[in-house]
Amino acid sequence: MNRFDSDDESSVAPRFDRISNPSGVAIFDPIENVRFELHTSDPVSLRSVDTDDFPFPMDSAVALSTRRIVLPGIFTVDFWNGAQTVVERFDLNADELSVAPNEYYLQVSPTPINLYLGVESAVRVNRDDETTVIEFDDEQTVRLGARSLHTRPAGTITVTGDVEDAMRAVSLFGSALKTTSPERAYPTLRGHPPAIERGEEFSAPKELEPPNTNVHLALPPKREYVYPAASLAHYLGATLVPGTEPALVGDGFEYSLTGSNGYESTVGRVLRQVWFLDCVVRTEGYYPITLHERDAIEPSVDLDFAALYDAPLSERLGTYLDVPFETLEPHVPEWHLTTDVVPTSTNVDVLPFVANDLALIRCPSRVNDATIDAPPRTLTEFCRDAVAESGDDESKPPIVEPEPVESAEHAWIGDGYPMGSNKVTVESLRRRVEFDPTDDPTVRIRVICNDASMREEGRVEELYGFRDMIDYDVELAYDLTTDELREQLATPTDFLHYVGHVDHRGIRCADGVLDARRLDAVNVQTFLLNACRSYEQGAALVEKGSHTGVVTLSEVSNQVATRVGRTLARLLNTGFPFRVALSIARGQTLAGYQYITIGDGGTTLCQSRSGGCSYFRLRRVDEETFRVRQEWYVDHHLGMGSTIGINVDSVTKQYLGPGTIESFELTEDELDAYFDLEAAPVEYEGDLYWSDDISAADLD
């Protein structure tokens, strides 16, 4: 059985089983390997029903008869009507809710599987300390629909070294889509593309069927054409076919992908344009929100959004591409991620993960070698360098300098260490979906300081654990021996913050050096090796089991390391992904370019309080007013296509994320109230502050 295949070879859709003691239904999702139960007043029988009966995309559905459903836990219940509008909500603060007889679709959340209950009846909802109870006037037929969250691959495709196999595999990425309507712009309706592994012959699970979109990408059968198309093929549900010139082809149109800026740039532009217009058009669907971006472009485009929402994909796509991108570009959010994938046969394995991120993909035709110099000794009080003590010179790392990107984040998949970027490995990406969190929600952080002269950064311990609703276990240790550090690396730990020395032999300890390359495995999920030239030891930790970490490429001064370490700690503790957190922390010092992320840089230490992470840039307008620009970052839990609202009376619209929110003005009192909502980094006149540490009066 392949890595991501379920036990049920015939289907990856959630399945339903009757249970007894108590009576009810168990729903199992073979993709996520999760189970959820709901209990009924009496034993039930189940019969399959058409998922098209639901107004929302469903993977599978059954009907049952009951007069009461008991949910084992405290849940929110949204009441949707047949017109796809929320008419009532039983939220976490409610004790009881009654609604008159009507047709309703009850959405239960949060659950490990998306669940909807269709019923035509009066409904009462109440709760006690442990359960949420849904009752009807008498026995009713209830249609129960389920949709997988699908954050993991539903199966594994095996390919050979032939590029044609790569094309066949990418053609199946669209099988993960829950819908081909504009609603697919929501990350929860896209699903994770199937995984890829290499073998002796091509094979794919029979249930991985792409949607019938009548859209395909005609591409020359070369990896430098196939790889950059992975995200677009996934989003469109398009198949790849051999072609002389790259083109996007649908019913009644053919769109050349050889634009003036080249193939990769054109593919990326098409992805951004189609996704953006889907986000605008979907406001005619399930969630008719007031979207800032729709208001911004509507006067400039001659589009019937309501008609486009109901149009077939191919027709909608052709209409989208008739709109000049220059008209839309000022309003399209900054893309979150560009990923460089060196076009080798071994790198085909990363395509499902990169496509799942909806990254803009480039295939560097040549690698620009770079050098990175240590800071002059005259500019630093001392460096975190153990070379002099070891008596040996260290070789410099193979550093590459990627081409500039027009996105918030950048990742590199290939040989070498990318300056100012994130070196990603396929093993670290696989751990993202293979990882099964424990039932214990505690975030375990270990701070290790193995040099007495660096104890100022050791006090970083105090920066972890200030979040409400998150249980932290933070320990600080000094001067560990090699055996003690080896034991710590073998102990399940969410984050290891190491302060000390690293050289070509390994990590400096009180009684010698521990070489991570000689370890069999590690149980540290994420880490910061805040020491000189820690890249080799960090790469070894990722190879041995870590998800991601932060390392250095050269010598770093103690002053720089302390500043970066303390800033990074607060950002990670707030919920920023590693890649974004390091980008912000690097900006706090001229020598920050010496740090890079290694492994899956989209990993977070903990979830942010509001689901996304904000970075504020302030400018004083006058003595009583500030202009605020809010930058919003998303992680794997949200993804491209999420929306954000601003908790300010003067801002009533929703905005697409990630990206920069339209700036707004606040008085000093309003700014203080806004700062009280959540801890976030605040940039003012070039300096970085934290919203829970300052008030408007401090910014005079």
C-alpha positions as CSV (number, residue, x, y, z in Angstrom):
1,M,0.0,0.0,0.0
2,N,1.3,3.4,-0.9
3,R,2.2,6.1,1.6
4,F,-1.0,8.1,1.5
5,D,-3.5,5.4,0.4
6,S,-6.5,4.6,2.6
7,D,-7.5,1.2,3.8
8,D,-10.5,1.4,1.5
9,E,-9.1,1.0,-2.0
10,S,-12.5,1.8,-3.6
11,S,-13.1,5.3,-2.4
12,V,-11.5,8.2,-0.6
13,A,-14.9,9.8,0.3
14,P,-16.0,9.9,4.0
15,R,-18.0,6.8,4.9
16,F,-20.9,6.3,7.3
17,D,-21.5,3.4,9.7
18,R,-24.3,2.7,12.2
19,I,-23.2,2.4,15.8
20,S,-24.9,1.2,19.0
21,N,-24.5,1.9,22.7
22,P,-25.1,4.8,22.1
23,S,-27.1,4.6,18.9
24,G,-26.1,6.8,16.1
25,V,-23.7,7.3,13.1
26,A,-19.9,7.2,12.9
27,I,-18.3,9.2,10.0
28,F,-14.8,8.2,9.0
29,D,-12.6,10.2,6.7
30,P,-9.9,8.0,5.1
31,I,-7.9,10.9,3.8
32,E,-7.4,12.6,7.1
33,N,-7.8,9.4,9.1
34,V,-10.2,11.0,11.5
35,R,-13.6,9.8,13.0
36,F,-16.6,11.7,14.3
37,E,-19.8,10.5,15.9
38,L,-23.3,11.8,16.3
39,H,-25.8,10.0,18.5
40,T,-29.5,9.6,17.9
41,S,-32.6,9.0,20.0
42,D,-33.1,5.5,18.6
43,P,-31.2,3.0,16.4
44,V,-31.1,4.2,12.7
45,S,-30.8,2.7,9.3
46,L,-28.8,4.5,6.6
47,R,-29.3,4.9,2.9
48,S,-27.1,6.7,0.4
49,V,-28.5,9.9,-1.1
50,D,-27.3,12.1,-3.9
51,T,-24.7,14.7,-2.8
52,D,-26.2,17.1,-5.4
53,D,-29.2,17.5,-3.1
54,F,-27.0,19.7,-0.9
55,P,-26.4,23.4,-1.8
56,F,-22.7,22.9,-0.9
57,P,-20.1,20.5,-2.3
58,M,-20.2,17.2,-0.5
59,D,-18.1,14.1,-0.9
60,S,-20.7,11.6,0.4
61,A,-24.2,11.6,2.0
62,V,-26.7,9.4,3.7
63,A,-30.3,9.8,5.0
64,L,-31.6,8.6,8.3
65,S,-34.7,9.1,10.5
66,T,-34.6,10.5,14.0
67,R,-36.2,13.0,16.4
68,R,-33.0,14.0,18.2
69,I,-29.3,14.2,17.4
70,V,-26.7,14.6,20.2
71,L,-23.2,16.0,19.3
72,P,-20.5,14.9,21.7
73,G,-19.0,18.3,22.4
74,I,-19.7,22.0,22.3
75,F,-20.3,23.2,18.7
76,T,-21.5,26.1,16.7
77,V,-24.6,25.4,14.4
78,D,-25.3,27.6,11.4
79,F,-28.7,27.5,9.8
80,W,-28.6,27.9,6.1
81,N,-31.7,28.2,4.0
82,G,-32.2,26.9,0.4
83,A,-31.0,30.2,-0.9
84,Q,-27.6,29.6,0.6
85,T,-28.0,32.3,3.3
86,V,-27.3,32.0,7.0
87,V,-30.6,32.8,8.7
88,E,-29.8,31.8,12.3
89,R,-26.7,30.9,14.4
90,F,-26.4,28.9,17.6
91,D,-22.9,30.1,18.7
92,L,-20.7,29.3,21.7
93,N,-22.4,31.9,23.9
94,A,-25.9,30.6,23.3
95,D,-27.8,28.2,25.6
96,E,-30.9,27.6,23.5
97,L,-32.3,28.4,20.0
98,S,-35.6,27.6,18.4
99,V,-36.5,28.1,14.7
100,A,-39.8,27.8,12.9
101,P,-40.5,25.0,10.4
102,N,-38.6,25.4,7.2
103,E,-36.0,23.8,5.0
104,Y,-32.6,24.1,6.7
105,Y,-29.1,22.9,6.2
106,L,-27.3,22.9,9.6
107,Q,-23.6,23.3,9.4
108,V,-21.8,22.0,12.5
109,S,-18.4,23.4,13.4
110,P,-15.6,23.0,14.3
111,T,-15.4,19.3,13.5
112,P,-12.6,17.2,11.9
113,I,-14.9,16.6,8.9
114,N,-17.2,19.2,7.3
115,L,-20.7,18.2,8.3
116,Y,-24.1,19.4,7.1
117,L,-27.6,18.2,8.2
118,G,-30.5,18.8,5.8
119,V,-33.9,18.8,7.3
120,E,-37.4,20.2,6.8
121,S,-38.8,20.9,10.3
122,A,-38.9,23.2,13.2
123,V,-35.5,22.8,15.1
124,R,-34.4,23.4,18.7
125,V,-30.8,23.5,19.7
126,N,-29.5,23.5,23.3
127,R,-26.4,22.4,25.2
128,D,-25.1,21.3,28.5
129,D,-21.5,21.2,29.6
130,E,-20.5,18.3,27.4
131,T,-23.0,18.0,24.5
132,T,-24.9,19.9,21.9
133,V,-28.4,18.7,21.2
134,I,-30.5,19.1,18.0
135,E,-34.2,18.3,18.4
136,F,-37.2,18.1,16.0
137,D,-40.9,18.2,16.7
138,D,-41.2,14.5,15.8
139,E,-39.3,11.9,13.8
140,Q,-37.8,13.5,10.7
141,T,-35.7,12.4,7.7
142,V,-32.3,14.0,8.1
143,R,-29.8,14.1,5.2
144,L,-26.3,13.9,6.5
145,G,-23.5,15.2,4.2
146,A,-19.8,15.0,4.8
147,R,-16.8,16.6,3.1
148,S,-13.2,15.8,3.9
149,L,-11.0,18.7,5.0
150,H,-8.6,17.1,2.6
151,T,-5.4,18.6,3.9
152,R,-3.5,15.4,3.0
153,P,-3.1,13.6,-0.3
154,A,-5.9,11.1,-1.0
155,G,-3.5,8.7,-2.7
156,T,-0.1,8.2,-4.2
157,I,0.8,8.3,-7.9
158,T,3.9,6.3,-9.0
159,V,6.0,7.7,-11.9
160,T,9.1,6.7,-13.7
161,G,11.9,9.1,-14.8
162,D,10.0,10.0,-18.0
163,V,8.6,13.5,-18.2
164,E,5.4,12.1,-19.8
165,D,4.7,10.4,-16.5
166,A,5.1,13.7,-14.7
167,M,2.5,15.2,-17.1
168,R,0.1,12.3,-16.4
169,A,0.6,12.8,-12.6
170,V,0.0,16.6,-12.7
171,S,-3.1,15.9,-14.8
172,L,-4.6,14.1,-11.8
173,F,-4.1,17.0,-9.4
174,G,-7.6,18.4,-10.1
175,S,-9.0,15.2,-8.5
176,A,-8.7,17.0,-5.2
177,L,-11.1,19.8,-6.1
178,K,-14.4,19.8,-4.3
179,T,-16.0,22.1,-6.9
180,T,-15.0,23.7,-10.2
181,S,-17.3,26.7,-9.5
182,P,-15.7,30.0,-8.3
183,E,-16.1,28.7,-4.7
184,R,-12.9,26.7,-5.3
185,A,-11.1,30.0,-4.5
186,Y,-11.8,29.1,-0.9
187,P,-8.9,26.9,0.3
188,T,-11.3,24.4,2.0
189,L,-12.8,23.6,-1.4
190,R,-9.6,22.7,-3.2
191,G,-8.1,19.7,-1.3
192,H,-4.6,18.4,-1.4
193,P,-3.3,17.0,-4.7
194,P,-2.3,13.3,-4.6
195,A,1.3,12.5,-3.7
196,I,4.0,11.4,-6.1
197,E,6.7,8.8,-5.7
198,R,9.1,7.3,-8.1
199,G,9.1,3.7,-9.2
200,E,9.5,1.2,-12.1
201,E,6.2,2.0,-13.9
202,F,3.4,4.5,-13.8
203,S,0.4,3.7,-11.6
204,A,-2.4,5.7,-10.0
205,P,-5.3,4.8,-7.7
206,K,-8.4,4.4,-9.9
207,E,-10.4,6.8,-7.7
208,L,-8.2,9.7,-8.6
209,E,-10.3,11.1,-11.4
210,P,-9.9,14.7,-12.6
211,P,-13.0,16.7,-13.0
212,N,-14.6,17.0,-16.5
213,T,-13.6,20.6,-17.1
214,N,-12.9,20.5,-20.9
215,V,-9.7,22.5,-20.1
216,H,-6.2,21.4,-20.8
217,L,-2.7,22.8,-20.9
218,A,-0.8,22.0,-24.1
219,L,2.9,22.0,-23.2
220,P,6.2,20.9,-24.7
221,P,7.1,17.6,-22.8
222,K,10.0,19.2,-20.9
223,R,10.3,19.6,-17.1
224,E,10.9,23.3,-17.4
225,Y,7.4,23.6,-18.9
226,V,5.6,20.9,-16.8
227,Y,6.8,22.0,-13.3
228,P,5.7,25.7,-13.5
229,A,2.2,24.6,-14.6
230,A,1.5,22.4,-11.5
231,S,-0.3,25.0,-9.4
232,L,-2.4,26.3,-12.4
233,A,-3.3,22.7,-13.4
234,H,-4.4,21.9,-9.9
235,Y,-6.5,25.0,-9.6
236,L,-8.2,24.7,-13.0
237,G,-8.6,20.9,-12.8
238,A,-6.8,20.9,-16.2
239,T,-5.1,18.0,-17.8
240,L,-1.6,18.3,-19.5
241,V,-1.2,17.2,-23.1
242,P,1.9,17.5,-25.4
243,G,2.0,20.6,-27.5
244,T,4.5,22.5,-29.6
245,E,3.8,25.9,-28.0
246,P,2.5,26.3,-24.5
247,A,-1.2,27.2,-24.4
248,L,-4.3,27.1,-22.2
249,V,-7.1,25.5,-24.2
250,G,-10.8,25.3,-23.5
251,D,-14.1,25.1,-25.3
252,G,-14.0,27.9,-27.8
253,F,-10.7,29.5,-26.9
254,E,-7.0,29.1,-26.9
255,Y,-4.7,31.3,-24.8
256,S,-1.0,31.5,-25.5
257,L,1.3,31.1,-22.5
258,T,4.3,32.6,-24.2
259,G,3.8,36.2,-23.0
260,S,6.2,39.1,-23.4
261,N,7.7,38.3,-20.0
262,G,8.2,34.6,-20.7
263,Y,6.4,31.3,-20.0
264,E,6.8,31.1,-16.3
265,S,5.7,34.7,-15.7
266,T,2.7,34.2,-18.0
267,V,1.6,31.0,-16.2
268,G,1.9,32.8,-12.9
269,R,-0.1,35.8,-14.2
270,V,-2.9,33.5,-15.5
271,L,-3.1,31.8,-12.1
272,R,-3.3,35.1,-10.2
273,Q,-5.9,36.5,-12.7
274,V,-8.2,33.4,-12.6
275,W,-8.0,33.1,-8.8
276,F,-8.6,36.8,-8.3
277,L,-11.7,36.9,-10.5
278,D,-13.1,33.7,-8.9
279,C,-12.7,35.4,-5.5
280,V,-14.8,38.4,-6.9
281,V,-17.4,36.3,-8.6
282,R,-18.0,33.9,-5.7
283,T,-19.6,36.9,-3.8
284,E,-22.6,35.9,-5.9
285,G,-22.6,32.5,-4.2
286,Y,-22.6,31.0,-0.7
287,Y,-21.1,34.1,1.0
288,P,-22.4,37.3,-0.5
289,I,-20.0,39.5,1.5
290,T,-19.1,43.1,0.7
291,L,-15.7,42.5,-0.8
292,H,-13.3,45.4,-1.1
293,E,-11.7,44.0,-4.3
294,R,-15.0,43.7,-6.1
295,D,-15.9,47.3,-5.3
296,A,-12.5,48.3,-6.6
297,I,-12.7,46.6,-10.0
298,E,-16.4,46.7,-10.8
299,P,-16.4,50.1,-12.4
300,S,-13.5,49.2,-14.7
301,V,-14.7,45.8,-16.0
302,D,-17.7,44.9,-18.2
303,L,-18.5,41.6,-16.4
304,D,-21.8,40.1,-15.4
305,F,-20.7,38.5,-12.1
306,A,-24.0,36.7,-11.5
307,A,-24.0,35.1,-14.9
308,L,-20.3,34.1,-14.6
309,Y,-21.0,32.4,-11.3
310,D,-23.4,30.0,-13.0
311,A,-21.4,29.7,-16.2
312,P,-19.4,26.5,-17.2
313,L,-15.8,26.6,-16.2
314,S,-14.4,26.8,-19.7
315,E,-16.8,29.7,-20.7
316,R,-16.0,31.5,-17.4
317,L,-12.3,31.0,-18.0
318,G,-12.4,32.5,-21.5
319,T,-14.3,35.5,-20.3
320,Y,-11.8,36.0,-17.4
321,L,-8.8,36.0,-19.8
322,D,-10.4,38.6,-22.0
323,V,-9.9,41.2,-19.2
324,P,-6.5,42.9,-19.5
325,F,-4.4,42.0,-16.5
326,E,-3.3,45.6,-16.2
327,T,-6.8,46.5,-15.3
328,L,-6.8,44.1,-12.4
329,E,-3.2,44.1,-11.3
330,P,-3.4,47.1,-8.9
331,H,-6.1,45.3,-6.9
332,V,-4.7,41.7,-7.0
333,P,-3.2,40.9,-3.5
334,E,0.5,40.4,-3.4
335,W,1.0,36.6,-3.9
336,H,2.1,34.8,-0.8
337,L,4.8,32.4,-2.2
338,T,7.2,31.9,-5.1
339,T,8.9,28.5,-5.2
340,D,12.0,27.8,-7.3
341,V,12.1,24.1,-8.3
342,V,15.3,22.9,-10.0
343,P,13.8,20.8,-12.9
344,T,15.3,17.4,-12.1
345,S,13.5,14.1,-12.2
346,T,13.9,13.7,-8.5
347,N,12.1,16.9,-7.7
348,V,8.9,15.7,-9.3
349,D,7.9,14.5,-5.7
350,V,7.6,18.1,-4.5
351,L,5.0,19.2,-7.1
352,P,1.8,18.2,-5.1
353,F,2.9,20.2,-2.1
354,V,3.9,23.2,-4.0
355,A,0.7,23.1,-6.0
356,N,-1.3,22.7,-2.7
357,D,0.3,26.0,-1.6
358,L,-0.8,27.6,-4.9
359,A,2.8,28.8,-5.3
360,L,4.1,30.6,-8.3
361,I,6.6,28.1,-9.6
362,R,9.9,28.8,-11.4
363,C,12.5,26.5,-12.8
364,P,15.9,28.2,-12.6
365,S,17.8,27.5,-15.8
366,R,21.1,28.4,-14.1
367,V,22.1,28.8,-10.5
368,N,23.8,32.0,-9.4
369,D,26.6,31.1,-7.0
370,A,27.1,33.6,-4.2
371,T,29.4,34.2,-1.3
372,I,28.5,35.5,2.2
373,D,31.1,37.3,4.3
374,A,31.2,37.3,8.0
375,P,30.8,40.7,9.7
376,P,34.1,42.6,10.3
377,R,35.4,41.8,13.7
378,T,35.7,45.6,14.4
379,L,31.9,45.9,14.2
380,T,31.1,43.2,16.7
381,E,32.0,42.6,20.3
382,F,32.5,38.9,19.6
383,C,31.0,36.3,17.3
384,R,29.3,33.0,18.1
385,D,32.2,31.2,16.5
386,A,34.0,28.1,17.7
387,V,36.6,27.9,14.9
388,A,39.4,29.3,16.9
389,E,38.8,26.8,19.7
390,S,38.5,23.9,17.3
391,G,41.7,24.7,15.5
392,D,40.4,23.9,12.1
393,D,39.1,26.0,9.2
394,E,35.6,25.5,8.1
395,S,34.6,25.3,4.5
396,K,32.1,27.8,3.2
397,P,28.6,26.5,2.4
398,P,27.5,26.2,-1.2
399,I,25.4,29.4,-1.4
400,V,23.0,30.3,-4.3
401,E,21.5,33.6,-5.0
402,P,17.9,33.2,-6.4
403,E,16.4,35.7,-8.8
404,P,14.3,38.4,-7.1
405,V,10.6,37.5,-6.5
406,E,7.4,39.5,-6.6
407,S,5.8,37.7,-3.7
408,A,5.8,37.9,0.1
409,E,7.8,34.7,0.6
410,H,10.3,32.6,-1.4
411,A,11.3,28.9,-1.2
412,W,14.1,27.0,-3.0
413,I,14.1,23.3,-3.9
414,G,17.5,22.2,-5.2
415,D,21.1,22.0,-4.3
416,G,22.8,24.7,-2.2
417,Y,21.6,27.1,0.4
418,P,19.6,30.1,-0.9
419,M,20.6,33.5,0.5
420,G,17.8,35.2,2.3
421,S,15.3,32.4,1.4
422,N,13.9,29.0,2.6
423,K,15.7,25.8,1.6
424,V,12.9,23.2,1.3
425,T,13.3,19.4,1.1
426,V,10.6,16.9,0.0
427,E,11.1,15.0,3.3
428,S,10.1,18.1,5.3
429,L,7.0,18.6,3.1
430,R,5.9,15.0,3.5
431,R,6.1,15.4,7.3
432,R,3.5,18.2,7.0
433,V,0.9,15.7,5.9
434,E,2.2,12.6,7.7
435,F,2.3,14.3,11.1
436,D,-0.4,13.1,13.5
437,P,-0.8,15.6,16.4
438,T,-1.2,14.0,19.8
439,D,-4.2,14.5,22.1
440,D,-2.0,16.6,24.4
441,P,-2.3,20.3,23.2
442,T,0.7,21.5,25.3
443,V,3.4,23.4,23.3
444,R,6.7,22.2,24.6
445,I,9.6,24.6,24.2
446,R,13.2,24.0,25.3
447,V,15.7,26.9,25.5
448,I,19.3,25.7,25.7
449,C,22.1,28.1,26.4
450,N,25.5,26.5,26.2
451,D,27.7,29.6,26.7
452,A,27.6,31.7,29.8
453,S,28.5,34.9,27.8
454,M,25.3,34.6,25.8
455,R,22.8,34.3,28.7
456,E,21.1,37.5,27.6
457,E,19.4,35.6,24.8
458,G,18.8,32.7,27.2
459,R,16.3,35.0,28.9
460,V,14.2,34.6,25.7
461,E,12.4,32.0,27.7
462,E,10.2,34.8,29.1
463,L,9.0,35.6,25.6
464,Y,7.3,32.2,25.2
465,G,4.1,31.3,26.9
466,F,2.2,34.6,27.2
467,R,-0.7,33.5,25.0
468,D,-4.2,32.9,26.4
469,M,-5.8,29.6,25.6
470,I,-2.5,27.9,24.8
471,D,-0.9,25.6,27.3
472,Y,2.9,26.0,27.3
473,D,5.6,24.0,28.9
474,V,8.8,26.1,28.7
475,E,12.1,25.0,30.2
476,L,15.5,26.7,30.2
477,A,18.8,24.7,30.6
478,Y,22.4,25.8,30.7
479,D,25.6,24.0,29.7
480,L,24.2,20.7,28.6
481,T,26.6,17.8,28.0
482,T,26.6,15.8,24.8
483,D,24.6,13.0,26.4
484,E,22.1,15.5,27.8
485,L,21.7,17.3,24.4
486,R,21.3,13.9,22.7
487,E,18.6,13.0,25.1
488,Q,16.9,16.4,24.5
489,L,16.9,15.9,20.7
490,A,15.3,12.5,21.2
491,T,12.5,13.9,23.4
492,P,9.3,15.0,21.8
493,T,9.6,18.8,21.6
494,D,7.7,21.4,19.6
495,F,10.6,24.0,19.5
496,L,14.2,23.9,20.5
497,H,15.9,27.3,20.8
498,Y,19.7,26.7,21.0
499,V,22.1,29.5,22.0
500,G,25.8,28.8,21.8
501,H,28.5,27.6,19.4
502,V,28.4,25.3,16.3
503,D,31.4,24.4,14.2
504,H,32.2,21.9,11.4
505,R,32.3,19.1,14.0
506,G,28.9,19.7,15.5
507,I,27.0,21.5,18.3
508,R,29.3,22.6,21.2
509,C,28.4,21.1,24.6
510,A,29.9,21.4,28.0
511,D,32.0,18.2,27.5
512,G,32.6,18.2,23.8
513,V,30.7,18.3,20.5
514,L,27.5,16.5,19.4
515,D,27.3,15.9,15.6
516,A,23.6,15.7,14.6
517,R,24.7,14.0,11.4
518,R,25.5,10.9,13.4
519,L,22.1,10.7,15.1
520,D,19.6,8.1,13.9
521,A,16.6,10.3,14.5
522,V,15.4,13.4,16.3
523,N,12.0,14.2,17.9
524,V,12.4,18.0,17.8
525,Q,9.7,19.4,15.4
526,T,11.2,22.9,14.9
527,F,14.3,24.7,16.0
528,L,16.5,27.7,16.0
529,L,20.3,27.0,16.0
530,N,21.4,30.5,16.9
531,A,25.1,30.0,16.4
532,C,27.7,30.6,13.7
533,R,27.6,28.5,10.6
534,S,24.8,26.2,11.9
535,Y,23.5,25.3,8.4
536,E,25.0,21.7,8.3
537,Q,23.7,20.8,11.7
538,G,20.3,22.3,10.9
539,A,20.2,20.3,7.6
540,A,21.0,17.2,9.6
541,L,18.1,17.8,12.1
542,V,15.7,18.2,9.2
543,E,17.0,15.0,7.5
544,K,16.6,13.1,10.8
545,G,13.0,14.1,11.5
546,S,12.5,17.9,12.2
547,H,9.9,19.8,10.1
548,T,11.7,23.1,9.9
549,G,14.3,25.4,11.6
550,V,16.4,28.5,11.3
551,V,20.1,28.4,10.7
552,T,23.0,30.7,9.9
553,L,25.3,30.6,6.8
554,S,28.3,32.4,8.3
555,E,29.6,34.0,11.5
556,V,27.1,36.1,13.4
557,S,27.9,38.6,16.1
558,N,26.4,38.0,19.5
559,Q,24.5,41.3,19.3
560,V,22.9,40.4,16.0
561,A,22.1,36.9,17.1
562,T,20.5,38.1,20.3
563,R,18.3,40.6,18.5
564,V,17.2,38.1,15.8
565,G,16.6,35.4,18.4
566,R,14.4,37.5,20.6
567,T,12.4,38.9,17.7
568,L,11.9,35.5,16.2
569,A,10.7,34.1,19.5
570,R,7.9,36.7,19.8
571,L,6.8,36.2,16.2
572,L,6.7,32.4,16.4
573,N,4.8,32.7,19.7
574,T,2.2,34.9,18.0
575,G,1.6,32.3,15.2
576,F,3.7,33.6,12.3
577,P,5.0,30.8,10.0
578,F,8.8,30.3,10.3
579,R,9.5,31.7,6.8
580,V,7.6,34.9,7.5
581,A,8.8,35.3,11.0
582,L,12.4,35.1,9.9
583,S,11.8,37.6,7.1
584,I,10.6,40.1,9.6
585,A,13.3,39.3,12.2
586,R,16.1,39.6,9.5
587,G,14.9,43.2,8.8
588,Q,15.8,44.3,12.3
589,T,19.5,44.2,11.6
590,L,21.8,44.8,8.6
591,A,23.4,41.4,9.2
592,G,20.1,39.5,9.2
593,Y,20.9,38.1,5.7
594,Q,23.1,35.5,7.3
595,Y,20.0,33.6,8.5
596,I,17.8,31.2,6.4
597,T,14.9,28.9,7.0
598,I,15.5,25.2,6.3
599,G,12.8,22.6,5.8
600,D,9.0,23.4,5.5
601,G,9.1,27.1,6.2
602,G,5.3,27.4,6.2
603,T,5.2,25.5,9.5
604,T,3.9,27.4,12.6
605,L,4.8,26.8,16.2
606,C,1.2,27.5,17.3
607,Q,-2.0,28.8,15.7
608,S,-2.6,32.6,15.7
609,R,-5.4,33.9,17.8
610,S,-7.5,35.1,14.9
611,G,-6.5,32.6,12.3
612,G,-4.0,34.9,10.4
613,C,-1.1,37.0,11.5
614,S,-1.0,40.8,11.2
615,Y,1.9,43.2,10.8
616,F,1.1,46.9,11.3
617,R,2.8,49.9,9.8
618,L,1.9,53.2,11.4
619,R,2.4,56.8,10.3
620,R,1.3,59.8,12.4
621,V,-1.0,62.1,10.4
622,D,-1.4,64.8,13.1
623,E,-1.3,65.1,16.9
624,E,-4.4,62.9,17.3
625,T,-4.5,60.6,14.3
626,F,-2.5,57.7,12.9
627,R,-2.7,56.1,9.5
628,V,-2.6,52.3,9.8
629,R,-1.5,49.9,7.1
630,Q,-2.2,46.2,8.0
631,E,-0.4,43.4,6.3
632,W,-2.0,40.0,6.8
633,Y,-0.2,36.7,6.5
634,V,-1.8,33.2,6.2
635,D,-0.5,29.7,7.0
636,H,-1.4,26.2,6.0
637,H,-4.6,26.4,8.1
638,L,-6.0,29.2,5.9
639,G,-4.4,29.5,2.5
640,M,-5.0,31.7,-0.5
641,G,-8.5,32.8,-0.8
642,S,-9.3,33.5,2.8
643,T,-11.0,36.8,3.8
644,I,-10.4,39.1,6.7
645,G,-12.5,41.8,8.3
646,I,-11.2,44.8,10.2
647,N,-12.5,45.4,13.7
648,V,-12.9,49.1,13.1
649,D,-16.2,50.9,12.8
650,S,-15.1,52.9,9.8
651,V,-14.1,49.7,7.9
652,T,-17.1,47.6,6.8
653,K,-15.7,45.5,4.0
654,Q,-14.0,42.2,3.8
655,Y,-10.5,41.9,2.2
656,L,-8.8,39.0,0.4
657,G,-5.9,37.4,2.0
658,P,-3.0,37.3,2.3
659,G,-1.9,40.8,1.4
660,T,-2.0,44.4,2.5
661,I,-5.2,45.8,3.7
662,E,-6.3,49.2,2.6
663,S,-4.9,51.8,5.0
664,F,-7.3,53.5,7.4
665,E,-7.1,56.2,10.0
666,L,-7.5,55.9,13.8
667,T,-7.5,58.3,16.6
668,E,-5.2,57.6,19.5
669,D,-8.0,56.1,21.6
670,E,-9.1,54.0,18.7
671,L,-5.6,52.8,18.1
672,D,-5.2,51.8,21.7
673,A,-8.5,49.9,21.6
674,Y,-7.3,48.2,18.4
675,F,-4.0,47.2,20.0
676,D,-5.9,45.6,22.8
677,L,-7.5,43.0,20.4
678,E,-4.3,40.9,19.8
679,A,-0.6,41.0,20.2
680,A,1.0,41.9,16.9
681,P,4.2,43.5,15.6
682,V,4.0,47.3,14.9
683,E,6.5,49.2,12.8
684,Y,6.8,52.9,13.4
685,E,9.4,55.2,12.0
686,G,11.7,52.2,11.2
687,D,11.5,50.7,14.7
688,L,9.6,47.5,15.7
689,Y,7.3,47.5,18.7
690,W,4.6,45.1,20.0
691,S,1.0,46.2,20.3
692,D,0.6,44.8,23.8
693,D,3.7,46.7,25.0
694,I,2.9,50.2,23.8
695,S,0.1,52.8,23.6
696,A,-0.4,55.6,21.1
697,A,1.0,58.0,23.7
698,D,4.4,56.1,23.5
699,L,4.7,57.0,19.8
700,D,5.2,60.7,20.2
